[in-house]
């Protein structure tokens, strides 16, 4: 009977699912049982073993890779560089070749982002946070935290494209106000307001990092949960341009001043709201509609500090 050698790869004759790689001795060998990786496989001369082919070992590695990492093991990102890798190249740049091979008496597994396995050590997968559609962040008591001006511009540009505006009815596009709080800036897109991170934290708001929100193009698939129906309704309404939409608090104030009429800016804002309500409903305007509008004004009074940057704490 041929003696089993150290460093060779073997497959059990009685159970082809039991494989030893880089045999170390009679006991505590690394290898596979079905799709599981093992470190305690006995492999003695008294067992029924034959030398495994390269294809058999590669197939065993593939089965375990899918079990351990998932079907996307070839392209997944890794948490840290393998401790035995001495390459100066960075990981997770999609520049490596996908290889399962034996080199220097040891098996190596590479995917597109780096070394996955060598010397009995597997790297950890980098668990990337799933991104959400911006509509999932436009809801009551929820704000988006933008640590950079670039992120603020990206988020508000998307909100602008969906028809949302500041509570002053100014457009979001090219109007981020990010420099007010800089890396502490948070946006309440539903209310058209902003304030500092600590303010919303103290109010127990849900704070979503802007980096967790995908670009609109990225999420034009079926892998996101649609926004609540009332948000969809708001978007539809926002896309229907009415003549009053061309009137802002600012330009109406200027026009009134030009003809010698000076009103408080909050009064002008309420006049625009009333005209918009009448334009929408005409003679069907009810007392209930007026009361609802007054409640909206009250909410805006409570949140006005956000629009002008006065957090009040």
Buried (B, 14 or more C-beta within 10 A) or exposed (E): EEEBEEEBBBBBEEEEEBBBBBBBEEEEBBBBBEBEBBEEBEBEEEBEBEEBEEEBBBBBBBBBBEBBBEEEBBEBBBEEBBEEBEEEEEBBEEEBEEEBEBEEEBBBBBBBBBBBBBEEEBBEBEEEEEBBBBBBBBBEEBBBBBBBBEBBBBBBBBBBEBBBBBBBBBBBEEBBBBEBBEEBBBBBBBBBBBBBBEBBEEEEBEBBEBBBBBEBEEBEEEEBEEBBEEBEEBBEEEEEEEEBBEBBBEEBBEEBEEEEEEBEEEEBBBBBBBBBBBEBEEEEBEEEBEEEBEEBBEEBEEBBBBBEBEBEE
